[in-house]
Amino acid sequence: MRRIRHASSSDPHPLKNVTPAQLIDWLADPGREKPVLLDVREPWEFQTCRIPDSRHMPMRTLPGRLAELDPSVPMVVICHHGSRSFQVANFLVRQGFAEVYNLAGGVDAWARSVDPAMPVY
């Protein structure tokens, strides 16, 4: 069982945001380790649209599935507009995950700025 850490202003691993444009650049950079794209939306949302290669783990299931995630690998947390993913990303930081990013604007911003063919809801 992981010991819960509480984030503070002196936390060595503060939560960061990444925009869809920054994420697409990151994914295209062969010199940078690829992040886990952790989609925390509900199953029906994930079925409606998703960023390619995303790993689906609904927000409500995450506490019981932490052992499935590697805390040393960079992770971008994704939801619809960025609120749920922000909460999950903060939770992961408190659990000791080293490099966690929130996708600013969520999958909706991704669809509108990176993949206009992606369905929106």
N, C-alpha and C positions, 0 to 999 in steps of 0.2 A: 504494500500500500504506500502511495506517495504521501509525503508530508506536505500539507498545504502551506504555501507561502503567500504572504499578502504583499501586493505591490505597493511601493512607496516612491516618493520622489527620488530616492537614492537607489532605486532598483536598477541593477546592471542590465536588465533586459526589458526596457519599457516597450509598451505596445507601439507599433508603427502602422501607418496606413500606406497602402499602395494603390495607385490609380489604375484603371484598366490599361491605359497607355504604358505605364511603367511595367505592369505585369506582362504585357505582350512583348516588350523589349527584353525583360528578364527571361522569359521562356525561349526567346530566340537567341539568347547569348550562349554560345557553346562553352565559354569559359567560366560560366557561373553554375553552381549546383542548382538543379531544378527543385522547386519547392513542391511539397505535397499540396494539392489544391483540395482543401477540405470543405465540402459543401454541406452545410448544416440545416438546409431547408427540409421541409416535409416531403415524403415520397412523391405526392402528386406534383409538387413544384419541380422536383428533380426530373420527373418524367416529362414535364412540359418543356423544359429547356435546361441546358447545362453547358458549362465550359468543358471542352474536350479534356479527357483524362482526369476529371474531378473524381474524388473519392467521396461517396455519399455516407454521411453519418449524421442523422437528424439530431438537432440540438438536445432533445430530451434523452437521447440514448448515450450521449457523450460521457457523462460521469462513469457509467458502467463499462465503457469501452476504451478508457484511457490506455490500457495496456497494449492496445492494437496500434498505437501511435508511437513513433520514435521521437523523443524530446530533443534529439540532437540535430534533426533534419529541419531545414527551413519550411515553414508552413504558411500558406495563405488561406485564411478562413473566408468563406463565401456564403452569403444569403441573398435575399431578394434586393434589399436596398442598403444593407450595411449595418443595421441595428443589431440583429441577432448575432451576426458574425463578430461585431464589436464586443458583445458580451462574452461570447465563446472565446475569442482571442484573449481577452483579459483573464478569463478563467484559466486558459492554458498557460499564460505567463505566470500566474500564481502557482500553478502546478510544477513549475520549473522548466517549461519548454523554452529553449534558448533563443529561437528566432521566429517570432510570430508576427504576421501581418494581417490586417483587416483589409479586405477589398473595398475601398471607398466607393459607395454607390451601388455595390453589389452586382448581381448578375444583370440587373436592369441597366446599369451604367455600361456594363460590358457589351450588352446587346446594342445599345444606342451609339456607342463610340467605337467598338472594335468589330462586332459581328452583326451588321444590320439585318442579316437574314434570320437571325435567331428570334424565335417567338418571344413576345413580351406579354406580361399579364399584370 
